[in-house]
Amino acid sequence: MAEVVAQVYGLSLFEVAQEASQVKEILDELSQVCELMDQFPGFQNLLGSPVLSKEERVKLVEEDFHGQINPYLLNFLKLLAESGRMSHLKEIADEYRSLYYEQENIQEVTAVTAVAMPKELQEKLAQKLEKSSGKKILLRNQVDPSVMGGVALKVGNRQMDGTVKARLEAVGRQIAAAPLPSQEEPLQP
């Protein structure tokens, strides 16, 4: 159900933003609103609470965001507050972002490394991926010391793992799968 809500509302906001030629502006402001809600989860819960009337929830959104964000986004947030769907804001924003990335031919890639990648290396990797994929790459670096070295790339639901940890695990699987010599057979030098 939540996925359907996110798709319907995300697409609706995206279409309005397209008509107004404000897709990127609204994406940026929507991201900021989501960050704000993450910082103050009680506020988001309050905006979705049945304890407050629809009118009170809408009034809170109006008071807190009027003049701070795009009027289309403000109306959208008031609609979410009124319908009690404010709890879906993050998923709606994710759907909106996906539609924007699809429109702009952007691909999100996460590079998982043992230590933080220097900016120059991130730029080189992004350029290489752009060349091979034909898409603009939005590269994020995630640090995970357990990978020991190398890099794992996460692209959507796919993962290309070139880490030391993955190589060691592959060697371990090969060793475990190798047949053991029988005790009657002498070991060959």
C-alpha positions in Angstrom: 0.0 0.0 0.0 2.8 2.5 1.0 4.5 1.8 -2.4 1.3 2.7 -4.3 0.8 5.8 -2.2 4.4 6.9 -2.9 4.1 6.2 -6.7 0.8 8.1 -7.0 1.7 11.1 -5.0 5.3 11.2 -6.3 4.1 11.1 -9.9 1.4 13.8 -9.2 3.9 16.2 -7.7 6.4 15.5 -10.5 3.8 16.2 -13.2 2.9 19.5 -11.5 6.6 20.5 -11.2 7.1 19.6 -14.9 4.2 21.8 -16.0 5.6 24.7 -13.9 9.2 24.0 -15.2 10.4 23.7 -11.6 11.3 20.1 -11.3 14.8 20.6 -9.9 13.8 23.4 -7.6 11.0 21.3 -6.1 13.3 18.3 -5.8 15.9 20.3 -3.8 13.2 21.8 -1.5 11.5 18.4 -1.0 14.9 17.0 0.0 15.4 19.8 2.5 11.9 19.2 3.9 12.7 15.5 4.3 15.9 16.3 6.1 14.0 18.6 8.4 11.4 15.9 9.1 14.3 13.5 9.9 15.7 16.0 12.4 12.3 16.5 14.0 10.4 13.2 13.7 7.9 14.4 16.3 6.8 17.2 14.0 6.1 14.7 11.2 4.2 12.4 13.5 2.2 15.4 14.7 1.3 16.3 11.1 0.0 12.7 10.5 -1.7 12.4 13.9 -5.4 11.8 14.0 -5.4 13.6 17.4 -5.3 16.9 15.4 -8.1 17.8 13.0 -7.3 18.1 9.3 -7.6 21.8 9.6 -5.1 22.0 12.5 -2.6 19.9 10.5 -2.9 22.0 7.4 -2.6 25.2 9.5 0.7 23.9 11.1 2.1 23.2 7.6 1.0 26.7 6.4 2.5 28.4 9.5 5.8 26.6 9.3 6.5 26.5 5.6 4.7 29.5 4.0 7.2 31.7 2.3 10.0 29.2 2.9 9.3 26.8 0.0 7.8 26.7 -3.4 4.0 27.3 -3.3 3.4 24.1 -5.3 5.3 22.1 -2.7 3.6 23.9 0.1 0.2 23.0 -1.3 1.4 19.4 -1.7 2.5 19.2 1.9 -0.9 20.6 3.0 -2.6 17.9 0.9 -0.4 15.2 2.6 -1.2 16.7 6.1 -4.9 16.9 5.3 -5.1 13.3 4.0 -3.0 11.9 6.9 -0.3 10.7 4.5 2.6 12.7 5.9 4.2 9.5 7.1 4.8 8.6 3.4 6.8 11.7 2.7 10.2 10.0 2.4 8.9 7.3 0.0 7.1 10.0 -2.0 10.4 12.0 -2.2 12.2 8.9 -3.3 9.7 8.3 -6.1 9.9 11.9 -7.2 13.8 11.7 -7.2 13.6 8.5 -9.3 11.4 10.2 -11.9 13.8 13.2 -12.0 16.8 10.9 -12.4 15.1 9.0 -15.2 14.2 12.2 -17.0 17.7 13.6 -16.6 19.5 10.3 -17.4 21.2 10.2 -14.0 22.3 7.0 -12.3 23.1 6.8 -8.6 26.1 4.6 -7.7 27.5 3.9 -4.3 31.2 3.0 -4.0 31.9 1.0 -0.9 35.5 1.2 0.3 37.5 0.5 3.4 38.6 4.1 3.7 37.2 7.3 2.2 38.0 7.8 -1.4 39.8 11.0 -2.3 37.7 13.4 -4.4 40.0 13.0 -7.4 39.5 9.3 -7.4 35.8 9.6 -7.0 35.7 12.0 -10.1 37.8 9.5 -12.2 35.6 6.6 -11.2 32.4 8.6 -12.0 33.9 9.6 -15.4 34.7 6.0 -16.2 31.3 4.9 -15.2 29.7 7.7 -17.3 31.7 6.6 -20.3 30.6 3.0 -20.0 27.0 3.6 -19.1 26.1 6.7 -21.1 24.5 8.2 -18.0 25.4 11.0 -15.7 26.7 9.3 -12.6 25.9 10.6 -9.1 28.7 8.8 -7.1 28.5 8.5 -3.3 31.3 6.9 -1.2 30.3 4.7 1.7 33.1 3.6 4.1 33.0 0.1 5.4 36.3 -1.1 7.0 35.2 -4.7 6.8 35.8 -4.7 3.0 39.5 -4.5 3.8 40.4 -3.0 0.4 39.2 -2.7 -3.2 35.8 -1.3 -4.1 32.2 -2.6 -4.3 29.9 -0.7 -6.6 26.1 -0.7 -5.9 24.0 0.4 -8.8 20.3 0.1 -8.1 19.7 -3.6 -7.1 23.0 -4.8 -8.6 26.4 -5.0 -6.9 29.8 -5.5 -8.5 32.1 -6.6 -5.7 35.9 -6.1 -6.3 36.8 -6.0 -2.6 39.5 -7.9 -0.9 36.9 -9.4 1.4 34.9 -10.8 -1.6 38.1 -12.2 -3.1 39.0 -14.0 0.1 35.5 -15.4 0.5 35.7 -16.7 -3.1 39.0 -18.4 -2.4 37.5 -19.9 0.7 34.5 -21.3 -1.2 36.9 -22.8 -3.8 38.9 -24.5 -1.1 35.8 -25.8 0.6 34.5 -27.1 -2.7 37.7 -28.9 -3.7 37.7 -32.6 -3.3 39.8 -34.0 -0.5 42.4 -36.6 -1.4 41.5 -40.0 -0.1 43.7 -41.4 2.6 44.8 -44.4 0.4 46.2 -42.0 -2.3 49.6 -40.6 -1.6 49.9 -36.9 -1.8 51.7 -35.7 -5.0 54.6 -33.3 -4.5 
